[in-house]
Amino acid sequence: MQGTLSKMRTHLDDNAQVQYQLPVGEQLLSLNPLIGKSLSLIYSGNIYCCNCGKKTKKSYSQGHCYVCMQKLASCDMCIMKPETCHFAQGTCREPQWAESHCFVPHYVYLSNTSGIKVGITRHTQIPTRWIDQGATQGLPIFKVANRRLSGMVEVELAKLIKDKTNWQAMLKGNSEPLDLAEQAKALLPQIHERIETLQQQEGASAIETLSAETQAIDYPVETFPTKVKSFNLDKDPIAGGILMGIKGQYLIFDTGVINIRKYTAYEVTVQHD
């Protein structure tokens, strides 16, 4: 099986365990049945932009050539920091793209990855976003009218709890279960005034407090590593070994781990038992 890598496709089964498929070009490889078996990714040295398909010497913004990275709205800094949205100034790189991706409902959520954190995602990306970051629990706490506003709410919560995942700790095991609903009850009064101010500015319905249930997520991992060693395809073109598990967008081998998302658009040959 040969082709360019894309981030793994995921869904939760009836037991809340993540089922993984690895896109390799136009093909999909089901990974859960391969846990405990030999699997290798062999990098050809070629990278093809995930947007335009042109060959590029270096990958920018997870799989783009330099030209596409510079022109696409999805590669702009405001994607990482939504509160810096500049659509209203008329400087958005792709206004039509923004209308369909940014000016749609978003959720502000709490998750348990390497501990509690706050994050945001589009309404269509739950639970995918939690899975991609390796969260074992997720709870949406606000439904927000657009991406910029969700970023502003996230900024307030990030003053109280972290907004980043410690990926190495996440890969070493699962955090102890948390009562995310109770965590929310303790956090929300602390940002109540700021939420009211934003509602006065944007409209009362622009930020809706939710009463959702926590989603538990189980990952197919036989053994977690005690030390996290990452494969680097740019330095060594072969990554693989016995597949011990999958968590987030990481394949966990007995010899190291690899972040598939980091190597989007890299051309590889995949070999397995």
Buried (B, 14 or more C-beta within 10 A) or exposed (E): EEBBBBBBBBEBEEEEBBBBBBBBBEEBBEBBEBBEEBBBBBBEEEBBBBBEEEEBEEBBBBBBBBBBBEBBBBBBEBBEEBBEBBBEEEEBBBEEEBEEBBBBBBBBBBBBBBBBBBBBBBEEBBBBBBBBBBBBBBBBBBBBBBBBBBBBBBBBBBEEEBEEBBBEBBBBBBBEEBEBBEBBEEBBEEBEEBBEEBBEEBEEEBBEEBEBEBBBBEBBBEEBBEEBEBBEBEEEBBBBBBBBBBBBBBBBBEEBBBBBBBBBBBBBBBBBE
